[in-house]
Amino acid sequence: MIYAKMKQALYAACALGLLAGPALAEVTVLGWPGGPEEVALRAAADAYNAKSDTADADKVELLFFNRDGFWDKLQADLAAGSKAFDVNLLATYSIGRYAPFMEPIQLSDDAKAVYGDAVLATMQYQNQQYGVPTDLSAHFMYYRTDLIDALMKDDAARAKYGEISEKLLGKKLEPKMPDEWTWDDYAATALYFTQAVNPDSPTRYGTVLQLKNLLFNIMVWQSVPRAYGGDWMDESGKITVNSDAYRKGLEIYKLLYDNGATPRDSLSYEFAEANAAFASGQVAAMLQWNAAASDLTSKEKSPTVAEVTDTVAPPSGPAGRFTHIHGLGFGLNKNAEHKDGAVKFLKWLSSKEAALVYARNNGAPALTPEVVAEVAKERPDLVKLGEFAGKYGYVMTGGTSAKALSVYELQAKEFTGYWSGQQSLDDALANTEKGMAELLKQ
C-alpha cells in the first residue's frame, strides 16, 4: 500500500538521486526510491533496455529523489521547466497538481485488456490519460473465518445477533457470510463480537477503525458513503457531501466507536495500529489496505490469526459495492529533452509484457483476470487486487484534482471532530461542504 510505504524510514539518497543504467541511456525516468516500487522499476528498465528493438538512444536510466518532500520537489521542478527527467512518477491524488506541466500520453494497444477501465482511470485527469498505472492500493475486508463459521452454525448465537442488531441498528438482521455483507451487516457483526455489547463474545472488539485525523484514513472510510451513492461533487461541480449518504457513513463509524466496537484509542489509529490490533486476535473484522494481507496471513508475522484470516471486497450498499483505489504511475514531462524515446518507453510500460515483468518483481499492478492468471502462482496477492479494483474500484469526482489531498485533509479534520464528539454531525458536514467549495472552485 502506497500510504504505508510513505511512512517508512526515508532513504538518505543525494538530492539528485541514484543514477542507474547504461552509459548510452538517453531517457531519464524519475522513480520512487526504496521498497518494492524501486525493485520493480529497475527490473522493468532492465527488461526494456535489453529488448532487441530498443535503440541505444531510447534506453532508459533511472533517477531517484529522496522520499522526504518528494512530491513538493517534483512540483517545483516541473513548474520550473526542469529537463532533468523525461518521465516522472505520478500519484492519483496529485495528478491535477502536475498536469499543467505534463503531456497526456498514448498507451499500448493492449493497455485496456491489461488493466481495465477502472484502473486506467486512476491515472486520468479531465478525461485524458496522464500516466501508466504501475502500483495500486485498494481496500479489503479482513475477517476471522473461525469466528464467522462458529456464529453461522450456532442457533443461540444467531438469535443473540438478531437481538443486538434490533436494539442498536433498529432492524433485526440475520448473520451472513462476509462476501454477502451490507454495511449494516458489517456493523451488526462488529457489535455482536464486542464484549462491551455481548459479554459472551470470543473477542474484545468486533472491529478496529482508523480514526486518526489523517487523510489516508478518510480514503479507507469513504467507501461507506460511496456505497450509499455519495460523491464529492456532481457533474456540474456542485459539492454533494452534505447528503444522506455521507450522513449514513459517518453515523455507522460513530455508532461503532460509541459502543466500544473498536478500541477507545482508535482516534490515534492508522495502518500500523489497526494491523497490530487485528493480529492480536482480539478483533473479528476490519476494513484495511490490501498491503496488510501479506502480514496478516503470515504465520511468522501474525501467528495468532494467520490461518484463520480471509479477505473479501468491502460491503455493499444501495448504490452498489465499492473500494477506493489509487495508485502510482509514470507520465511524460512536458519539457522532456528526449520526448520521442520517453513516449516509446511509456507505451511499452503499459503493455502486457511490461506489466508481467513489473508484477514478477515485487510491483503491485492491478491486472485483469486474464493477465493476472499468468502470475497467480508467484503473486497470489495480486489476484484479488485486480479483481476487486476492476469490479468495485472508484475514484471520487475531483479525486485527481490539484486540491485532492487538501480535500482529504479537510474531511479528516471535520469528520474526526464528529467521531470524537467535538462537533455535531450537522456542523461537520456543513464545514466540509463549505471548505470543499473553496478548494475545488473553478
C-alpha positions in Angstrom: 0.0 0.0 0.0 1.4 3.4 -1.0 0.4 5.1 2.2 2.2 2.7 4.5 5.3 2.8 2.4 5.3 6.6 2.6 5.6 6.2 6.4 8.7 4.1 6.2 12.2 5.3 7.0 13.4 7.7 4.3 16.4 6.9 2.2 19.3 9.3 2.5 19.9 9.5 -1.2 21.6 12.6 -2.5 19.2 15.3 -3.9 20.0 14.4 -7.5 19.3 10.7 -6.8 20.9 7.5 -7.6 21.5 7.0 -11.3 21.4 3.5 -12.7 21.5 2.3 -16.3 23.7 2.0 -19.3 26.1 4.8 -20.2 24.4 5.4 -23.5 21.0 5.8 -22.0 19.1 8.9 -23.1 15.7 8.7 -21.5 15.7 9.6 -17.8 12.9 8.2 -15.6 12.3 9.7 -12.2 11.1 7.0 -9.7 10.1 6.4 -6.1 13.1 5.4 -4.0 13.2 2.3 -1.8 10.7 -0.6 -1.3 9.1 -2.8 -4.0 8.4 0.1 -6.3 12.1 0.7 -6.9 12.8 -3.0 -7.3 10.0 -3.4 -9.9 11.0 -0.3 -11.8 14.6 -1.4 -12.0 13.6 -4.7 -13.4 11.3 -3.1 -15.9 14.0 -0.7 -17.1 16.5 -3.6 -17.4 14.0 -5.6 -19.5 13.2 -2.6 -21.7 16.9 -1.8 -22.3 17.6 -5.5 -23.1 15.0 -5.6 -25.9 16.5 -6.1 -29.3 14.3 -3.3 -30.8 15.2 -0.7 -28.2 17.7 1.7 -29.8 20.6 2.9 -27.7 19.3 6.4 -27.9 16.0 5.2 -26.4 17.3 3.3 -23.5 16.4 4.5 -20.0 18.3 5.4 -16.9 16.7 5.9 -13.5 16.8 8.8 -11.2 15.5 8.8 -7.6 14.8 11.8 -5.4 14.8 11.4 -1.6 11.3 10.4 -0.4 11.4 13.3 2.1 9.5 16.1 0.3 9.3 14.1 -3.0 6.0 15.4 -4.2 6.7 19.1 -3.4 10.1 18.9 -5.1 8.6 17.2 -8.1 6.0 20.0 -8.4 8.7 22.7 -8.1 10.9 21.1 -10.7 8.1 20.6 -13.2 6.9 24.1 -12.7 10.4 25.4 -13.2 10.6 23.6 -16.5 13.2 21.1 -15.4 14.7 18.9 -18.0 16.5 16.6 -15.5 14.0 13.9 -16.3 11.8 12.9 -19.2 9.4 10.6 -17.4 8.2 11.2 -13.8 6.2 9.4 -11.1 2.6 10.3 -10.5 0.0 9.6 -7.8 -3.7 9.5 -8.4 -4.5 12.2 -5.8 -1.9 14.6 -7.2 -2.2 14.4 -11.0 -4.0 17.7 -11.1 -1.1 19.4 -9.4 1.3 18.3 -12.2 -0.9 18.1 -15.3 -0.2 21.7 -16.4 3.5 20.7 -16.7 3.0 17.4 -18.3 1.6 16.0 -21.6 -1.2 13.3 -22.0 0.2 10.0 -23.2 -0.9 7.3 -25.6 -0.9 3.8 -24.1 -0.2 0.5 -25.8 -3.0 -1.2 -27.8 -3.4 -3.8 -25.1 -3.4 -1.5 -22.1 -7.2 -1.7 -21.6 -7.1 -5.5 -21.7 -4.2 -5.5 -19.2 -5.6 -3.1 -16.6 -9.3 -2.4 -17.3 -11.1 0.9 -17.3 -11.3 1.5 -13.5 -7.6 1.1 -13.0 -6.7 3.3 -16.0 -8.9 6.0 -14.6 -6.6 6.3 -11.6 -4.1 8.0 -14.0 -6.6 10.2 -15.8 -7.3 13.9 -15.3 -10.0 15.9 -17.2 -10.7 12.8 -19.4 -7.1 12.5 -20.6 -4.6 9.8 -19.7 -1.6 11.2 -17.9 0.1 8.1 -16.7 0.6 4.3 -16.8 -0.8 2.7 -13.6 2.0 0.6 -12.2 1.2 0.2 -8.5 -2.3 0.2 -7.0 -3.7 0.5 -3.5 -7.2 -0.7 -2.6 -9.2 -2.0 0.5 -10.1 -5.4 1.6 -12.5 -6.5 4.4 -10.4 -8.8 6.6 -12.3 -11.2 8.8 -11.8 -14.2 11.1 -13.1 -17.3 9.4 -13.2 -19.3 12.6 -15.5 -16.8 14.3 -17.8 -16.3 11.4 -18.2 -20.1 10.9 -19.0 -20.6 14.5 -21.6 -17.9 14.5 -23.3 -19.2 11.4 -23.6 -22.7 13.0 -24.9 -21.7 16.4 -28.7 -21.0 16.7 -28.3 -19.3 20.1 -25.6 -17.0 18.8 -27.7 -16.2 15.7 -30.6 -15.3 18.0 -28.3 -13.0 20.1 -27.1 -11.4 16.9 -30.6 -10.6 15.9 -31.4 -9.0 19.3 -28.2 -6.8 19.2 -28.9 -5.6 15.7 -32.5 -4.8 16.5 -31.5 -2.9 19.6 -28.6 -0.9 18.2 -29.4 -0.7 14.4 -33.2 -0.6 14.7 -33.6 -3.7 12.5 -33.4 -7.4 13.2 -30.7 -8.9 11.0 -29.6 -12.5 10.3 -25.9 -13.3 10.3 -24.4 -13.6 6.8 -21.1 -14.7 5.3 -18.8 -11.6 4.8 -19.0 -11.7 1.0 -22.7 -11.0 1.3 -22.4 -8.2 3.9 -24.0 -4.8 3.5 -22.6 -2.1 5.7 -25.4 -2.7 8.2 -24.4 -6.4 8.3 -20.8 -5.4 9.0 -21.9 -3.1 11.8 -24.1 -5.7 13.3 -21.3 -8.3 13.2 -18.9 -5.9 14.7 -21.3 -5.1 17.6 -22.0 -8.8 18.2 -18.3 -9.6 18.5 -17.8 -6.7 21.0 -17.6 -7.7 24.7 -19.0 -4.3 25.8 -22.1 -5.2 23.8 -22.1 -9.0 24.1 -20.2 -10.3 27.1 -20.1 -13.8 25.6 -18.1 -12.5 22.6 -14.8 -14.5 22.0 -13.1 -11.2 21.0 -12.9 -8.0 22.9 -13.6 -5.9 19.8 -15.8 -6.5 16.8 -13.7 -4.3 14.5 -10.9 -1.7 14.5 -11.4 1.7 13.0 -8.6 4.0 11.8 -9.9 7.3 13.2 -6.7 9.4 13.5 -7.0 12.9 11.9 -5.2 11.7 8.8 -6.1 12.0 5.1 -5.4 8.3 4.3 -7.9 7.2 6.9 -10.6 9.0 5.1 -9.7 7.0 2.0 -10.4 3.9 4.0 -13.7 5.1 5.3 -15.2 6.8 2.2 -16.3 3.5 0.6 -19.1 3.5 3.1 -20.8 6.7 1.8 -19.9 5.7 -1.7 -22.0 2.6 -1.3 -24.9 4.8 -0.4 -24.5 7.0 -3.5 -22.1 9.5 -2.1 -19.6 11.5 -4.1 -17.6 14.7 -3.8 -19.5 16.6 -6.4 -21.9 16.2 -9.2 -21.3 16.7 -13.0 -22.0 20.4 -12.6 -19.3 20.8 -10.0 -21.7 21.3 -7.1 -20.3 19.8 -3.8 -22.5 16.9 -2.7 -21.0 15.8 0.6 -23.8 17.3 2.8 -26.0 14.3 1.9 -27.8 11.3 3.4 -25.0 9.1 2.0 -22.3 10.9 3.9 -24.5 11.2 7.0 -25.1 7.4 7.0 -21.4 6.6 6.5 -20.4 8.9 9.4 -23.1 7.6 11.7 -22.0 4.0 11.2 -18.5 4.7 12.4 -19.8 6.8 15.3 -22.2 4.0 16.4 -19.3 1.5 16.4 -17.0 3.8 18.3 -19.5 4.9 20.9 -20.5 1.3 21.6 -16.9 0.1 22.1 -16.7 -2.0 19.0 -13.3 -0.5 18.3 -10.6 0.3 20.9 -11.2 3.6 22.7 -7.8 4.9 21.5 -8.8 4.4 17.8 -8.8 8.1 17.5 -5.0 7.8 17.2 -5.0 4.7 14.9 -3.8 4.4 11.4 -2.5 1.5 9.3 0.1 0.1 11.7 -2.1 0.3 14.8 -5.1 -1.3 13.1 -2.9 -4.2 11.9 -1.5 -4.8 15.3 -5.0 -4.9 16.9 -6.2 -7.4 14.3 -3.0 -9.5 14.6 -3.5 -9.7 18.4 -6.6 -12.0 17.9 -8.9 -9.6 19.7 -10.7 -8.3 16.5 -13.3 -10.1 14.4 -13.2 -8.0 11.2 -11.7 -4.7 9.8 -11.5 -2.7 6.6 -7.9 -2.2 5.7 -5.5 -1.6 2.9 -4.6 -4.5 0.6 -1.0 -4.3 1.7 -1.8 -5.7 5.1 -2.7 -9.1 3.5 0.8 -10.5 3.3 1.5 -9.7 7.0 -1.9 -10.8 8.4 -1.7 -14.2 6.6 1.9 -14.8 7.5 2.5 -17.5 10.2 5.7 -15.8 11.1 4.4 -12.2 11.4 0.8 -12.9 12.7 0.8 -16.4 14.2 -2.4 -15.9 16.2 -4.6 -15.1 13.2 -2.7 -16.1 10.0 -4.5 -19.4 9.4 -8.0 -18.0 10.1 -7.8 -14.7 8.2 -9.5 -14.2 4.9 -10.5 -11.3 2.7 -13.4 -10.1 0.6 -14.3 -6.9 -1.1 -15.8 -4.1 1.1 -19.5 -4.5 2.0 -22.3 -3.2 -0.3 -24.9 -0.5 0.0 -28.0 0.6 -2.0 -25.7 2.1 -4.7 -23.5 -1.0 -5.0 -20.2 -2.3 -3.8 -17.1 -0.2 -3.9 -13.4 0.1 -2.9 -11.4 3.2 -3.0 -8.4 2.8 -5.3 -5.4 5.0 -6.0 -2.1 4.3 -7.5 1.4 5.3 -8.6 2.3 5.6 -12.2 4.5 7.2 -14.7 3.9 10.1 -17.1 5.6 12.5 -19.6 7.3 15.7 -18.6 6.2 18.5 -21.0 9.8 19.7 -21.1 11.4 16.3 -21.7 14.5 16.6 -23.8 14.2 13.0 -25.1 10.4 13.1 -25.7 10.3 10.5 -28.6 12.2 8.0 -26.5 10.1 8.7 -23.4 6.9 8.1 -25.4 8.2 4.8 -26.6 9.1 3.7 -23.1 5.7 4.7 -21.7 3.9 2.9 -24.4 5.9 -0.3 -23.7 5.4 0.2 -19.9 1.6 0.0 -20.4 1.9 -3.3 -22.3 1.2 -6.8 -21.1 4.9 -7.7 -21.4 5.9 -4.9 -19.1 3.1 -5.5 -16.6 4.2 -9.1 -16.1 7.8 -8.1 -15.6 6.6 -5.5 -13.0 4.4 -8.0 -11.2 7.1 -10.6 -11.1 9.5 -8.2 -9.4 7.5 -7.1 -6.3 5.4 -4.4 -8.0 1.6 -4.1 -7.3 -0.2 -3.6 -10.6 -3.9 -4.3 -10.6 -4.3 -6.6 -13.6 -7.4 -8.1 -15.3 -8.2 -11.7 -14.5 -6.8 -12.9 -17.9 -3.5 -11.3 -17.3 -3.0 -11.9 -13.6 -3.6 -15.6 -14.2 -0.1 -15.7 -15.7 1.5 -14.7 -12.4 -1.1 -16.1 -10.0 1.2 -18.8 -8.6 4.0 -16.3 -8.0 1.8 -13.4 -6.8 -1.5 -14.7 -5.4 -1.9 -11.4 -3.6 -2.4 -9.7 -7.0 -5.4 -11.9 -7.9 -7.9 -10.2 -5.5 -6.3 -6.8 -6.0 -7.0 -6.9 -9.7 -10.5 -8.5 -9.3 -11.7 -6.0 -6.7 -10.2 -3.0 -8.5 -11.8 -4.0 -11.8 -15.2 -4.8 -10.3 -15.5 -2.3 -7.5 -12.8 0.4 -7.9 -13.7 4.1 -8.0 -12.1 7.5 -7.9 -14.3 10.3 -6.4 -15.3 13.0 -8.8 -12.5 15.5 -8.3 -10.2 12.9 -6.7 -7.4 13.6 -9.2 -7.7 17.4 -9.0 -4.9 19.7 -7.9 -6.6 20.1 -4.5 -7.5 16.5 -3.9 -5.1 16.0 -1.0 -6.3 19.2 0.6 -9.9 17.9 0.4 -8.9 14.7 2.2 -7.2 16.7 4.9 -10.3 18.9 5.3 -12.5 15.8 5.6 -10.2 14.2 8.1 -10.3 17.2 10.3 -14.0 17.7 10.2 -15.1 14.0 10.4 -12.6 13.2 13.1 -14.1 16.1 15.0 -17.5 14.4 14.8 -16.3 10.9 15.7 -14.5 12.3 18.7 -17.5 14.2 19.9 -16.0 17.6 19.4 -18.7 18.8 17.0 -22.1 17.8 15.7 -22.8 15.8 12.5 -24.5 18.8 11.0 -21.5 21.1 11.7 -19.1 18.5 10.3 -21.0 18.2 7.0 -21.6 21.9 6.7 -18.0 22.8 7.4 -16.8 20.2 4.9 -19.2 21.4 2.2 -18.1 25.0 2.6 -14.4 24.1 2.7 -14.6 21.9 -0.3 -16.4 24.5 -2.3 -13.5 26.9 -1.7 -10.9 24.2 -2.5 -12.5 22.9 -5.7 -13.9 26.0 -7.1 -13.1 26.5 -10.8 
